[in-house]
Amino acid sequence: MELTVDQAAAKLGMTERQVRYLIKRGSLAARKRGKRWLIDSDALPRSKGQQEAEDARNANCA
């Protein structure tokens, strides 16, 4: 799912300006469509808790 800058900012708990900065420096993958930046929701950084939960799921599947 693609998110706009304001949607990504809300999910990350950041300002839109901070998200645009991450895009500009290449830390957050995004593509420009017209005048809008679109960010793949899978490209958003995961919190430590989310990463630990994913690691635990992967360990249980192996």
C-alpha positions in Angstrom: 0.0 0.0 0.0 1.3 3.4 -0.9 1.2 6.3 1.6 1.4 10.0 1.2 3.9 12.0 3.1 1.3 13.0 5.7 0.1 9.4 6.2 3.7 8.2 6.6 4.4 10.9 9.1 1.4 10.0 11.2 2.4 6.3 11.2 6.0 7.2 12.1 5.1 9.8 14.7 7.1 12.4 12.7 6.4 15.7 11.0 5.9 15.8 7.2 9.1 17.8 7.0 11.0 15.1 8.8 9.7 12.5 6.3 10.6 14.6 3.4 14.1 15.0 4.8 14.4 11.2 5.0 13.3 10.9 1.4 15.8 13.6 0.3 18.8 11.9 2.0 17.8 8.5 0.7 16.9 6.9 4.0 13.3 6.3 3.0 12.4 5.0 -0.4 9.7 6.9 -2.2 8.6 7.8 -5.7 7.2 11.0 -7.0 3.8 10.9 -8.8 3.0 14.4 -10.1 3.7 16.7 -7.2 3.2 14.0 -4.5 5.7 11.7 -2.9 4.4 8.2 -2.4 6.0 5.8 0.1 5.5 2.1 0.1 4.2 1.1 3.6 6.6 -1.8 3.6 9.5 0.6 3.3 8.7 2.3 6.6 11.2 1.6 9.3 9.9 -0.8 12.0 10.0 -0.1 15.7 12.1 -2.3 17.9 8.9 -4.0 19.2 7.7 -4.7 15.6 11.1 -6.1 14.7 11.3 -8.4 17.8 7.8 -9.7 17.0 8.7 -10.4 13.4 12.0 -12.2 14.5 10.0 -14.3 17.0 7.5 -15.3 14.3 10.4 -16.2 11.9 12.1 -18.3 14.6 8.9 -20.2 15.3 8.5 -21.0 11.6 12.0 -22.3 11.1 
